[in-house]
Amino acid sequence: MRRRRPRPGVQTERQQLPYRAPTVRRLGFPANVKILSVFKDDGELKAHPDYRAAKSGDGEAATRLVFDLGAELFAQVMDSFGGDMTYVAPHAREALGDNAIPQVLASALGLLTVGRVDYEIVQATKVFHTGADPMERLIARPRFTGKVQIGEPYVLVDDVTTMGGTLAELAHFIQARGGIIGGVVVLVNASRAGTLRPTKKVVRLLTERFGHEITEICGIEPDALTADEATYLVGFRTTDEIRNRKATAAKETTRRLNSKGISGPSQPERLAAFDSTFAAHFRRAFWRQHRRARWRDQPG
């Protein structure tokens, strides 16, 4: 019997690649790294008229949003970092499409500080953290790929951080390959802790209570957890509670994404590369906005 050839664009089970979980996260944020932000919740970000278009991948919309909301952040970054920094953003695929805000923000920061922008490090798995609860975020860890410059100081850039897991995975990836984490810049820092690293007391409690179980269950060493991840996990009394919650969270993630017509984080992501063509487009769009603002501000 002749085998039927699949239609173009249709992926068969045989063609699908197995999902590869990230390696164990062993390297947390360095103690001296600070996070710069403008907002503590995403209310103003979501209220911006260009928000939905920017989250769906519209570069012009993302440029207008970043220009409107990022002025205070630009000043903070220019005061905190010199020009010898490389700005890198996780290029994440959201339920609405390819989120353009992090890359536009990174491009803007690179231009304003006369720094560099990295387009080689890319997120290789889709995790769909938007709308996920803490355990769903913990078990859906992004994987990164790309070349890291040894000894290079990197500033991690994103639009929103909640528990900090995606940025922590990016930080681990860079440090494990010889890079240095110089800082974190986000529009919205929605973290309850407000910091990146957990306190020594919380790490000690996790280690005493669960031993190596946290690493086995979550794939993260206690000292490499973010402050919010550690605070969440320390609320569990036993490893059985964590395992049961993890199993439930996996089912909840599947239901949540299926309701949006998404196959889920267990599927491999085609490399979400952000190439120089798009980068040049965003640079031009950003400078157009900059010139318009200067023109409006001129007297007369």
C-alpha positions in Angstrom: 0.0 0.0 0.0 1.3 3.4 -1.0 2.0 5.8 1.9 0.1 9.0 1.7 2.4 12.1 1.5 1.5 14.7 4.2 0.3 18.0 3.0 2.8 20.9 3.1 2.9 22.5 6.6 1.3 19.5 8.3 3.6 17.8 10.8 3.1 14.1 11.4 3.9 12.3 14.6 7.0 10.7 13.0 8.3 14.2 12.1 7.8 15.6 15.5 11.0 15.8 17.6 11.0 14.8 21.3 10.9 17.7 23.7 14.3 18.2 25.3 14.1 19.6 28.9 16.7 22.1 29.9 19.7 20.9 31.9 19.7 21.4 35.6 19.9 25.0 36.5 22.9 25.3 38.8 24.0 28.9 38.4 21.7 31.5 39.9 21.8 35.3 39.6 25.1 36.7 41.0 24.6 38.4 44.3 25.6 41.9 43.1 23.2 42.0 40.1 20.4 44.5 40.3 17.1 44.7 38.4 15.9 48.0 36.9 12.2 48.5 36.2 9.5 51.1 35.8 6.3 49.5 37.0 5.4 47.0 39.7 2.4 45.6 37.9 1.4 45.3 34.2 -1.7 47.6 34.4 -0.2 50.5 32.4 1.6 48.2 30.0 -1.6 46.3 29.1 -3.5 49.6 28.9 -1.3 51.0 26.2 -3.1 51.1 22.9 -0.3 49.2 21.1 0.1 46.4 23.7 -1.9 43.7 21.9 -0.3 44.4 18.5 3.2 44.5 20.1 2.7 41.2 21.9 1.6 39.7 18.5 4.8 40.7 16.9 4.1 44.2 15.4 7.5 45.9 15.6 6.1 49.4 14.9 3.6 49.0 17.7 6.3 47.7 20.1 8.5 50.6 19.2 5.8 53.1 20.1 5.0 51.3 23.3 8.7 51.1 24.4 9.2 54.8 23.5 6.1 55.9 25.5 6.7 53.8 28.6 10.4 53.4 28.7 11.7 57.0 29.2 12.3 56.6 33.0 13.9 53.2 32.4 16.3 54.6 29.7 17.5 57.2 32.3 18.1 54.4 34.9 20.0 52.3 32.4 22.3 55.1 31.3 23.1 56.0 34.9 23.8 52.3 35.8 25.6 50.8 32.9 28.3 52.0 30.6 28.6 51.3 26.9 30.6 48.1 27.4 27.4 46.0 27.8 25.6 43.5 25.6 21.8 43.6 25.8 20.0 40.3 25.2 16.3 39.5 25.4 14.6 36.1 25.4 12.6 36.0 22.1 9.5 34.2 23.4 6.5 33.0 21.6 3.3 33.9 23.3 -0.3 32.7 22.8 -0.9 35.8 20.6 2.2 35.4 18.5 5.9 36.5 18.7 6.3 39.0 21.5 8.2 41.9 19.9 8.5 44.1 23.1 11.7 42.5 24.7 13.7 42.7 21.5 12.6 46.2 20.7 13.5 47.2 24.3 16.9 45.6 24.0 17.6 47.3 20.6 16.6 50.7 22.1 18.9 50.2 25.1 21.8 49.2 22.9 21.3 52.3 20.8 21.0 54.7 23.7 24.0 53.4 25.6 26.1 52.8 22.5 26.3 49.2 23.7 25.8 45.9 21.8 22.7 43.9 21.1 22.9 40.1 20.9 20.8 38.4 18.3 22.5 35.0 18.4 21.2 33.7 21.8 17.6 32.5 21.1 14.9 30.7 23.0 14.6 27.3 21.6 11.4 26.1 23.3 8.0 27.7 23.8 6.7 27.7 27.3 3.6 30.0 27.3 4.0 31.4 30.8 1.3 34.1 30.3 -1.6 33.1 32.5 0.3 30.3 34.2 0.4 29.7 38.0 3.7 29.4 39.9 4.1 25.6 39.5 3.2 25.7 35.8 6.0 28.2 35.4 8.4 26.1 37.3 7.8 23.0 35.3 7.8 24.7 31.9 11.4 25.9 31.7 12.6 27.5 28.5 15.7 26.2 26.8 18.2 28.5 25.0 20.8 28.0 22.3 23.4 30.2 20.6 26.9 31.5 21.0 28.0 33.2 24.2 31.0 35.5 24.2 33.4 34.4 27.0 34.0 37.2 29.5 31.3 39.4 27.9 29.0 41.3 30.3 25.4 40.8 29.4 22.3 42.7 30.5 19.1 40.6 30.4 16.1 42.4 29.0 12.4 41.5 29.1 9.0 43.3 29.1 7.6 41.6 32.3 9.1 39.4 34.9 6.9 37.7 37.5 8.8 34.8 39.1 12.0 35.5 37.1 12.3 31.9 35.8 12.8 32.7 32.1 15.5 35.3 32.9 17.1 32.9 35.4 17.3 30.2 32.7 18.9 32.7 30.4 21.3 33.8 33.1 22.3 30.2 33.7 22.8 29.5 30.0 25.1 32.6 29.6 27.1 31.9 32.8 27.6 28.2 32.0 29.2 29.2 28.8 31.6 31.8 30.2 29.5 35.0 30.0 28.9 37.5 32.8 25.6 38.8 34.0 25.8 42.6 34.4 22.2 43.4 35.2 18.5 42.9 34.4 16.2 45.4 32.8 12.4 45.1 32.5 9.5 47.4 32.0 7.5 45.6 34.7 8.9 43.9 37.7 5.8 42.0 39.0 7.9 39.9 41.4 6.4 39.7 45.0 9.9 39.6 46.4 11.1 42.5 44.2 14.6 40.9 44.1 16.3 38.2 42.0 18.1 36.0 44.5 16.5 34.2 47.4 17.7 34.9 50.9 20.2 32.6 52.5 17.6 31.7 55.2 15.0 30.5 52.6 17.7 28.5 50.7 18.7 26.9 54.0 15.1 26.0 54.9 14.6 24.4 51.5 17.8 22.4 51.8 17.1 21.2 55.3 13.5 20.3 54.5 13.8 18.7 51.1 17.5 17.8 50.6 18.2 17.1 46.9 14.5 16.6 46.1 14.0 20.1 44.8 16.7 19.5 42.2 15.2 16.1 41.2 11.6 17.4 41.0 12.2 20.9 39.5 15.6 20.5 37.8 16.9 23.5 39.7 19.4 23.6 42.6 18.0 25.5 45.6 20.7 28.3 45.4 19.8 28.8 41.7 16.2 29.4 42.4 14.8 32.9 42.0 13.5 34.7 45.2 9.9 34.1 44.1 10.5 30.5 43.1 12.1 29.7 46.5 9.4 31.5 48.5 6.7 29.5 46.6 8.4 26.2 47.2 9.1 26.8 50.9 5.4 26.9 51.4 5.2 23.1 50.8 5.6 20.8 53.8 6.6 17.6 52.0 8.1 16.5 48.7 4.9 14.5 48.1 2.9 17.8 48.1 5.3 19.2 45.6 5.1 16.1 43.3 1.3 16.1 43.5 1.1 19.8 42.7 3.5 19.3 39.8 1.3 16.6 38.3 -1.8 18.7 38.7 0.0 21.7 37.2 0.9 19.7 34.1 -2.7 18.8 33.5 -3.8 22.4 34.1 -1.2 23.7 31.5 -2.5 21.2 28.9 -6.1 22.3 29.5 -5.2 26.0 29.4 -3.3 25.8 26.2 -5.8 23.4 24.5 -8.5 26.0 25.2 -6.5 28.4 23.1 -5.8 25.9 20.3 -2.1 25.5 21.3 -0.5 22.1 21.4 1.4 22.9 24.6 5.0 23.2 25.9 5.8 19.6 25.2 6.2 20.4 21.5 9.6 21.6 20.2 9.9 25.2 19.1 11.5 26.1 15.9 14.4 28.4 16.8 12.9 31.8 17.5 15.8 33.6 15.9 15.6 37.4 15.8 17.7 38.3 12.7 19.5 41.6 11.7 16.8 42.5 9.2 14.2 42.9 12.0 16.8 44.5 14.2 17.4 47.2 11.5 13.7 47.8 11.1 13.2 48.3 14.8 16.2 50.6 15.0 14.8 52.8 12.2 11.3 52.8 13.8 12.8 53.8 17.2 14.7 56.7 15.8 11.7 57.9 13.9 9.8 58.0 17.2 12.7 59.8 18.8 12.9 62.5 16.1 9.1 63.0 16.3 9.3 63.6 20.0 12.2 66.0 19.7 10.2 67.9 17.0 7.2 68.2 19.3 9.3 69.4 22.2 10.9 72.2 20.2 9.7 75.7 21.2 7.4 77.6 18.7 
